[in-house]
Amino acid sequence: MNMRQTVFAALRGDPELVPKVRHALRERIDEKDGTVATMVQAAEALEPVIADAVRKRPSKLGKLGLKSAHVLAGLAVQDARSNRKLARIARGSSVGIVFVDVAGFTTFTEQRGDEEAIKLIARLDKMIHTAVKEVQGEVVKHLGDGFLLAFPSASQAVRGSVLLNEAVRRERSSDPGFHAPLRIAVHAGEPLIEGDDLLGHDVNLTARLLDHCRPEHILVSEAAKELADKRLRRITFGKRKVVKIRGLSTKVAAYPIDLA
C-alpha cells in the first residue's frame, strides 16, 4: 500500500480524520520542497494522526478495513526517520526486515473491546523489544497489532523471530488467557537509496509476504534464507512454497520455519 492509498483508505473509512490530517499537513508541508519531499512530509504528518487514533482505539484499523502491516509499509517507505534507521542498521550491507502482526486481531477487538486489545499490545510490545534487543535489532515502526522490525543481517532477523515466537509460547504457558497468535514474515534486502526511498520494494514485499503466513508461524523469503542459512545450524526450514505477491509480476519463494 503506497502513501496515497493509505491516505485515501483512512479518510474514506473515517471522515473525522480529515480536519486532523489537513491541519497536520498545513503545519509540515513546504510547497517549495517539491513532490518527493512533500510525500515524505505527508507521511510524517499522517502517521501521528493515525497512530494516535489506533493507540486509543485499536479496533480503528479493522473498522477502516486496513491491515496494520500494509499501513506500516506505506508509511515507512516514505518516512525519512524510518529510512535513517534502516540505513544505520544495514551499514551499507544487507538488512533483515521483519513484519509481525496478531492473527485475528480485528475479531479480538470486536469480541473483547479496545481496553483488552490495548493491554494485549502492551504485553506484546515488551516481548518484541526484548527479543529484538537480544540480536541487535530495532523496532522501526509500530501501529496497532503490527510491528516493523529491522536487523543487521538475515540470520539475526530469523533468530529474533524465533526468539519472539518462543517468548510468546512461554507467556501463554504461564497465562492461558494470553491470546497472541503471531504471524511473522522475514525478508532481506540491500539498501538502494533513490531520493528519499530506501528499501521500499523490500519493505512492501515483506508486508505482503505476511498475508501468506499462517497464525503462529514464521515465513522466510528465499532471499533471506539463502543469506542466513550457513549461520542457522539449529533452525530447520520446511518445504519450499511459491506465493503470489500483490503488486509484483513475479512470484516469490518462501520457507516456513519448523517450530516443533
N, C-alpha and C positions, 0 to 999 in steps of 0.2 A: 504494500500500500504506500503510494507516494504522498508527499506533503499535501498536494491539492486534494487528493481523495480523502485523506484524513480529515482535513478541514471541512469539506463538504459533508462527509458522513456524520461528523459530530454535530454540525449545525442543523442538518436536516433532522437528526434524531432528537435534538434538544435546543429549540429556538431560544431558550433562556440564556444560552451561552453567547448568542450573537453580540449583545452590547458589551459583554466582558472581553470577548476577542477583539472587537472594534477598538475598545479603549486601550487594550494592551498593544495593538498594532500601531495606534497613533503615537504611543509613547516611544516605540522602539524603531520604527522604520524611517530611514532617511532616504528620500526619493533620489538623492544624488548617487547613492551607492550602487545602483544597477540591479538587474534581475536576480543574479545569484545571491548577492548579499541580502537582498530583500527576502528571498526564500529562507535563508538562514535565520534572519531576524524574525520572520513569521513563525518558524518552528520554535524559536526561543520564547516568543510571545504566547504561542498556543499551549506549549507544554505545561506551564504552571496553572493555566486555566483548567485544562482537562485533569491534570494531576490533583488539583485541589478538589474538584468535583468528585473524582473517583475515590480519593482518600476519605472523604466524608460519607460517600455512598458507593461502596464497591459494586453494587448492583447496577450502577450507571452504565458501565460498558456493555453489559448484557442488554439493557434496555435500548442502547444506541445501536445494537446489532453489530458491535465491533469485537474483535479478538485482541486481547492485550498485546500479544506478540506482534501482530500486524501493525498496530498503532505505534508500538515502541520502535519498530523498524523504520516506519515512515518518519518518525521524529528524529531518530538517531542519525540517519544518513544526511540530514540537513542541519544538524546541530553542531556548532563549532566546538563546544565543550566536549561532546562525546567523541568527536574526531580527534581532539588532542589527547584524550585518554587512550584511545585505541592506538594512536601513533606512538605514544610513550611506551605502552606495553609491548608493541611489536618490535621496537628498537631497530627498525629497518629490515626485519626478517618477517617470518610468518607470525600470525596471531591466531589463537584459538578462540572461536566465537561460540557462545552457548546461549540458547534461549530456554527458559524454564517457565512452565505455567501449571496450574492446577486443573486437571481434567474435571469437567462437570462443575466448574466454579459458578457458572450462571445459575444452574439448578440449586446449588448450595445456598447462594444468596437469596433465591426466591423462597426456599423452604426454611432457612434458619435466620434470615434477616441480615441487615448490614452490620449490626453490632457484633454478631458472631463471626461474620466474614472479616471484620477488622481485627478481631482477636487472632483468627487463624493466620492472617497475613503477617501480623506482628511476630508470631512464633516462627513462622517460616522464614521471615526476613533475618532473624537472628541465626538460624541454622545455615542459611545461604551464606551470610557474611563469614561465619566460622569456617565453613568448608572451603570457600574461595580463598580465604587468607592462608590456609594451610599449604596451598600450592601457588602462592604469589599471584593470584588472580585478582580481579577487581569487578565490583558491580558497577556497570556503566550507566544503566538506567533501570528504573522500577516503576511500573504502573499497574495498579490493581493486583491481580494474581500473576502478572508477567514480570520476568526479570531478564535483562540482557547482561550477560557476563563476558569478560574477556580475559585471556590467559596468554603468557609469553610464548606458549607452544601448544601444538595439538595434543601432545601427550599429557601436559598439565591440565588441559581442558577436559580430557577424558577422565583423568584421575579425580579432578574436582567434582565432576558429575557423579562419579561412583561414590565418592565420599558423601555427597549430598544425599544420594539415594539411601545410603546406609544410615545416615543420621535420621532421616525421616522414618525408616523402619524401626530404629531403636526408640524413637519418640512414640510411635504407635504401639510398640510392645509395652511400654511403661504406662501409656494412656490410650486405651482402646477407643476413646471418644475423639482422638485426634484424627481428623479426616483430611488428608492432603495427598491424593494420588497424583504424583507429579508426572509430567511429560517433559523429557529433556532431549533437546536436539543439539548435536555438536558438529561444527564445521571448522575449517581453517582456510585462511586466505592470506595473500600478500598485499601489503598496503600499496595502493596505487592512487596517489593524490592528484586530483584534477580539479583545480579551483577549490571549492570547499567540500568536495565529495570524496570521502575516504572509505573504501571498502563497502560502498553502497550495495553493489551486487551481492557480495558475500553475506552481508547483514540480512538483506532481504531473502536470500536463498535459505539461510538458517531458520528464519522465522517461518517460511513456507514448509520447510522440512518438518517442523514441529507438527504440522497438520497430519503427517503420516505416522506419527509416533503414538503408540498405544499407551493408555494410563499405566503408571508405574514401570515404564520402560525408558531406556536411553537409546536413541538412534543416532548413529555416527556416519557422516558422509564418507564416501570412499576416499576423498581428498584428505580428510582428517586422519582416517585410518592408516593410509599409506605413510603419512608423515610421522604418526605416533607409534606404529606397530613395533619397531625394534626396541622401544623403551617400555613396552607394556607386557612384560612376561607373565604377569599374574592375571591378566584380563583376557577373557575368551569372547570372541565375536561369533554371532550366529550367522545364519545363511544370508548371503547377499541378496538384496532386493533392489529393484529399479522402480523409481517413482516419478510421476509427472509433477513438476513444479510449476504452479501457475505463473505465467509471465515469461517462462523460458521455452525456447523452441526445442531444446533437447532434454531428455530425461536424466535424472540424477541417481547414481548408485549409492546405496547406503547399507549399513550393517547394524543390527540390534546387538546390544551387549548382553551376554549371558549372565544374568544376575542371580542364578540359582545358587 
